């Protein structure tokens, strides 16, 4: 009887180990996170701007001002420096954080899939836990909420 109990315990441990490994592998394959996801910085200095008023009127709480995100690229042994800017960080009633980009006349956003990808994708990849990007056009009095997700229909479907 003692041998059966040992065997049963070993089988149970083996099954639990297999389930744990399968769950971890599935999570890793279907929800991969970048190796390094920085925490969202908050600049407590918020400058007055019509976009701030527009965001507050829409029910958002502005919790952070302009943020500079320094970037470093290395290519063939040479270093290249650049940066991204986030105009504001806001929070909605559900405590979801959004990054805010304010429209600029000299750099209009092209409202196409490729235009949104080229201008906003870095923010979604840097802060995947955010609720999205709010694009604020203070001149037009407009706030557009942009959310990023993978297009499952077109996955691995490459057309020449």
Secondary structure, 3 states (H helix, E strand, C coil): CHHHHHHHHHHHHHHHHHHHHHHHHHHHHHCCCCCCCCCCCCCCCCCCCHHHHHHHHCCCEEEECCEEEEEEEEECCEEEEEEEEECEEEECCCCCEEEEEECCHHHCCCCCHHHHHHHHHHHHHHCCCCCCEEEEECCCCEEEEECCCCCCCCCCCCCC
